[in-house]
Amino acid sequence: MPVHKNKANTFRRNAEMNHGLFGIKPLEWLLCGIILVGCVTLHLTRFYYPLALPIEAGLSLISFATPISGLLYLSAAQVIPDAPGCPLPSAQMALLGFFLWQLARGKVEALFSSGRPLLMTVAPFFVWNAGWAFVRGDRGWLAMILVFAILTGCAAATLVQQSGRRLEACLTVFLAGQALAMCLFWILKLNLGEPVEAFNTEIYSSSLVEGARIGTARGNANVLGPPMALVLAGVIAFFFTRPLQFTRRGWILGLAGLIGIAAVLPPLIGSGSRGALVSVACGLLFLLFAGGISPKMLSSLPVVLIGVLLIFGLGWNKLGLNQSWEEMGRRQEMQEEQLGSGAGNKLVAGRSLEWTAAVRGILDSPIIGGGHVEKLSYFGQEEFWLSHSTYLDAGLVGGLPGMALFGWFVLKPLLELWRRRREGKIGWLLAVYAVSIISIGSTSAMQMKDFWILWGIAAACFLPAVARVKTRRNRVARRRSNVRTKQATSNQPALAADSDVSA
């Protein structure tokens, strides 16, 4: 027996050495390091203007040499600034690099086989909404957004499959890519140089103004909040879904988690995004409701809360987080005055006018969409009006059927993986996914790909149709076997009594 135990321990140690921390191999770590350094430099003006195009082109070409580094850059490309003078956004350049590598390897068909669950689930929503939009004269704008988003989700599913379904590694690099959205915040707060703001700051406001809410190099504060919510919830859920370990590796991971929270929480607060904070809370409540939290880790919850409060308290004045929320408070008061509803709607005051107008627009044409929207806000700048809800956007284009089809698409990963929610890695994935689908409810995010990438990662964990049929058959067979066993057990006393009588 000791010999077998020693062999098992040796095998486990060799596996850890071969795959490294989080299941990431040394070459993958090297490429991931290059990607992270390259993406950080894109946030400084002294590197951005002369070198952004060669850096992004180079990263798009080398990142997909391995599936793990490719998934990291696919995620990072959604939050880094677009290169000046480049006809393609950074996200599209990343997708082009993915296709070139798949073509070179002769694995283009893997995109459709790995992404089949996503394609089959999104097809009704795509056909209904994009079809009616085209009929009304959209001329394919919405269809192009959806096609790009669908391809990005399929690319994520393909990379997870090609990585050997190393879910822990894939989720880690996805969150690391999203965390790059906080670069502008820390460049400002640590006085590291002049940060990049590659968008129209006159319209969407700059983060460099005293007391302003902090945004990203790619957009304003509404672009910073959701990625930070995903990363914060992901870091916390990672530890809550695992057993408490007082080992060297456990202490290292615990310290890394605290550093992660300390790095992500201030930018989340600095964004002034209420929707992002609500989505984090709801994601963690979902994890608790789903039973995905390890019982031993529940005892450490007070320690985590104390740590979060300490970080919050230390950064509130020192990092100027109070100024961001004062600016948000002023915006709330102004919108409450427009609503004429008093202080009772503070949580949704920044979205009430847009949501109300969108709901009325949906009800104006509830079957096929395209109803008239009477705007209650953005007066004088109506061209910038948005519903600030991806679900309402689906309804504005496709009516109530469009909303229902999109809702089914959103819920599919939860329904497919719900039975496995108590598995540590699956529970972690579902918690992050829950934050994503909640956050898109408070912003128009159909063109933002974090939700689609997570859908693709989840799709790689779905059981194939044949396996599902076999699983159902096995489950039915087990039930019948249990029934027969119980019946045989219940009949044994009667048989014994009969034998005694005959004797």
ABEGO torsion letter per residue (X at the ends): XAAAAAAAAAAAAAAAAAAEBGGBBAAAAAAAAAAAAAAAAAABAAAAAAAAAAAAAAAAAAAAABAAAAAAAAAAAAABBBBBGBABBAAAAAAAAAAAAAAAAGAAAAAAAAAAAAAAAAAAAAAAAAAAAAAAGAGGAAAAAAAAAAAAAAAAAAAAAAAGGBAAAAAAAAAAAAAAAAAAAAAAAAGAEBBBBBBBAAAAEBAABBGBBBBBAABBAAAAAAAAAAAAAAAAAAAAABBBBBBAAAAAAAAAAAAAAAAAAAAAAAAGBAAAAAAAAAAAAAAAAAGABBAAAAAAAAAAAAAAAAAAAAAAAAAGAAAAAAAAAAAAAAAAAAAGAEAAAAAAAAAAAAAAAAAAAAAABAAAEGBBBBBABGBGAAAABBAGBAAAAAAAAAEAAAAAAAAAAAAAAAAAAAAAAABAAAAAAAAAAAAAAAAAAABBAAABAAAAAAAAAAAAABBBAAAAAAAAAAAAAAAAAAAAAAAAAAAAAAAAAAAAAAX
